[in-house]
């Protein structure tokens, strides 16, 4: 363990557990527990570029969508790669699959795949998410239509 930050030796496993917990909270539609994984001043950019600043905004945005379009959704994390660029900082890139979501009119939508970049910081004995960028993967699309 590092003496300065007291970062655990099993950091990669702990970071992966945070990502697994994030998905479990999503699947329980427990946005209070979901938001608790984020630092108070965390930021989150979703797949369409909406940018939420701070834990309260992140929670409110997810509570709103989990009472509507994501109400019956299921998030599966397929793979998470972790990098440790600096002591006390972790980058996790996770491939995900989302099923059971609906459009604004309530019609069922096909499964989606994406990539979530999560930046975590080890502070006061725990890993908290400090920033997240989510991206939909759209097979066969090189860039947005021009």
RODO-2510 file (C-alpha; in nm, 4 decimals, decimal comma):
residues 146
     n   res          X          Y          Z
     1     x     0,0000     0,0000     0,0000
     2     x     0,1047     0,3549    -0,0615
     3     x     0,1726     0,5360     0,2665
     4     x     0,0637     0,8785     0,1414
     5     x    -0,2849     0,7858     0,0151
     6     x    -0,3098     0,4379     0,1631
     7     x    -0,4354     0,3101    -0,1741
     8     x    -0,5147    -0,0631    -0,1541
     9     x    -0,2990    -0,3113    -0,3421
    10     x    -0,6126    -0,4604    -0,5039
    11     x    -0,7074    -0,1294    -0,6651
    12     x    -0,8116    -0,2758    -1,0011
    13     x    -1,0547    -0,5144    -0,8318
    14     x    -1,1959    -0,2373    -0,6142
    15     x    -1,2475    -0,0078    -0,9135
    16     x    -1,4235    -0,2878    -1,1030
    17     x    -1,6488    -0,3400    -0,7989
    18     x    -1,7526     0,0272    -0,8134
    19     x    -1,8522    -0,0188    -1,1785
    20     x    -2,0412    -0,3403    -1,0949
    21     x    -2,2178    -0,1587    -0,8106
    22     x    -2,3103     0,1230    -1,0493
    23     x    -2,4789    -0,1303    -1,2794
    24     x    -2,6502    -0,3034    -0,9859
    25     x    -2,7911     0,0291    -0,8638
    26     x    -2,9145     0,1008    -1,2183
    27     x    -3,0855    -0,2374    -1,2362
    28     x    -3,2546    -0,1827    -0,8967
    29     x    -3,3430     0,1696    -1,0153
    30     x    -3,1961     0,2956    -0,6885
    31     x    -3,0690     0,6349    -0,7916
    32     x    -2,9876     0,7397    -0,4336
    33     x    -2,7369     0,4535    -0,4096
    34     x    -2,6263     0,5228    -0,7698
    35     x    -2,5532     0,8882    -0,6883
    36     x    -2,3695     0,7945    -0,3674
    37     x    -2,0964     0,6384    -0,5845
    38     x    -2,0098     0,9878    -0,7113
    39     x    -1,8049     1,2568    -0,5392
    40     x    -2,0100     1,5615    -0,4344
    41     x    -1,8580     1,7681    -0,7181
    42     x    -1,8539     1,4906    -0,9814
    43     x    -1,9561     1,5514    -1,3409
    44     x    -2,1415     1,3234    -1,5836
    45     x    -2,1863     1,3587    -1,9594
    46     x    -2,4470     1,1245    -2,1046
    47     x    -2,4672     0,9701    -2,4524
    48     x    -2,6372     1,2740    -2,6048
    49     x    -2,4067     1,5311    -2,4471
    50     x    -2,6167     1,6376    -2,1485
    51     x    -2,3721     1,7569    -1,8829
    52     x    -2,4646     1,7235    -1,5162
    53     x    -2,2498     1,8888    -1,2524
    54     x    -2,2525     1,7653    -0,8956
    55     x    -2,4049     1,4661    -0,7217
    56     x    -2,7519     1,6275    -0,6822
    57     x    -2,7821     1,6947    -1,0587
    58     x    -2,6569     1,3470    -1,1449
    59     x    -2,9110     1,1925    -0,9092
    60     x    -3,2021     1,4098    -1,0278
    61     x    -3,1332     1,3414    -1,3957
    62     x    -3,1191     0,9663    -1,3390
    63     x    -3,4267     0,9654    -1,1143
    64     x    -3,6174     1,1384    -1,3915
    65     x    -3,5202     0,8900    -1,6608
    66     x    -3,5643     0,5902    -1,4301
    67     x    -3,9237     0,6941    -1,3698
    68     x    -3,9832     0,6950    -1,7455
    69     x    -3,7683     0,5649    -2,0328
    70     x    -3,5354     0,3503    -1,8166
    71     x    -3,8026     0,2340    -1,5703
    72     x    -3,7718    -0,1329    -1,6742
    73     x    -3,4234    -0,1235    -1,8233
    74     x    -3,1395    -0,3598    -1,7475
    75     x    -2,7748    -0,2576    -1,7751
    76     x    -2,5081    -0,5236    -1,8264
    77     x    -2,1403    -0,4382    -1,7953
    78     x    -1,9681    -0,6676    -2,0425
    79     x    -1,6043    -0,5762    -1,9798
    80     x    -1,4134    -0,3179    -1,7783
    81     x    -1,0509    -0,2237    -1,8390
    82     x    -0,8792    -0,0260    -1,5637
    83     x    -0,5763     0,2032    -1,5950
    84     x    -0,3948     0,3649    -1,3050
    85     x    -0,2277     0,6770    -1,4499
    86     x    -0,1449     0,8288    -1,1122
    87     x    -0,1591     0,7255    -0,7491
    88     x    -0,5129     0,7612    -0,6230
    89     x    -0,6610     0,8028    -0,9726
    90     x    -0,8192     0,5275    -1,1818
    91     x    -0,9661     0,5273    -1,5314
    92     x    -1,2219     0,2575    -1,6057
    93     x    -1,3532     0,1955    -1,9579
    94     x    -1,6568    -0,0299    -1,9599
    95     x    -1,8435    -0,1843    -2,2514
    96     x    -2,2120    -0,2036    -2,1650
    97     x    -2,5406    -0,3310    -2,3039
    98     x    -2,8776    -0,1762    -2,2209
    99     x    -3,2072    -0,3587    -2,2693
   100     x    -3,5684    -0,2961    -2,1723
   101     x    -3,5737     0,0791    -2,2280
   102     x    -3,8447     0,2651    -2,4180
   103     x    -3,8788     0,5755    -2,6290
   104     x    -4,0571     0,8925    -2,5160
   105     x    -4,3838     0,7510    -2,6563
   106     x    -4,3443     0,4303    -2,4507
   107     x    -4,2578     0,2054    -2,7446
   108     x    -3,9918    -0,0607    -2,6872
   109     x    -3,6472     0,0179    -2,8239
   110     x    -3,3827    -0,2301    -2,9413
   111     x    -3,0858    -0,3073    -2,7157
   112     x    -2,8047    -0,0506    -2,7125
   113     x    -2,4324    -0,0920    -2,6672
   114     x    -2,1897     0,1660    -2,5476
   115     x    -1,8675     0,2619    -2,3784
   116     x    -1,8501     0,4340    -2,0405
   117     x    -1,5355     0,6164    -1,9297
   118     x    -1,5299     0,6575    -1,5528
   119     x    -1,2625     0,8524    -1,3658
   120     x    -1,2323     0,7619    -0,9992
   121     x    -1,0351     0,9092    -0,7118
   122     x    -0,9328     0,7312    -0,3935
   123     x    -1,0114     0,9535    -0,0999
   124     x    -1,0745     0,8867     0,2675
   125     x    -1,0633     0,5109     0,2234
   126     x    -1,2947     0,4743    -0,0739
   127     x    -1,3070     0,5074    -0,4513
   128     x    -1,5512     0,7750    -0,5706
   129     x    -1,6415     0,8604    -0,9289
   130     x    -1,5270     1,2127    -1,0113
   131     x    -1,6137     1,2200    -1,3819
   132     x    -1,8015     1,0079    -1,6340
   133     x    -1,8429     1,0236    -2,0124
   134     x    -2,0905     0,7851    -2,1756
   135     x    -2,0970     0,6996    -2,5459
   136     x    -2,3408     0,4981    -2,7558
   137     x    -2,1730     0,2590    -2,9975
   138     x    -2,3546     0,2647    -3,3298
   139     x    -2,2198    -0,0122    -3,5497
   140     x    -2,1269     0,0898    -3,9040
   141     x    -2,1380     0,4639    -3,8352
   142     x    -1,8104     0,6456    -3,8864
   143     x    -1,9371     0,9880    -3,7778
   144     x    -2,2638     1,1732    -3,7377
   145     x    -2,4507     1,2617    -4,0552
   146     x    -2,3206     1,5796    -4,2162
***
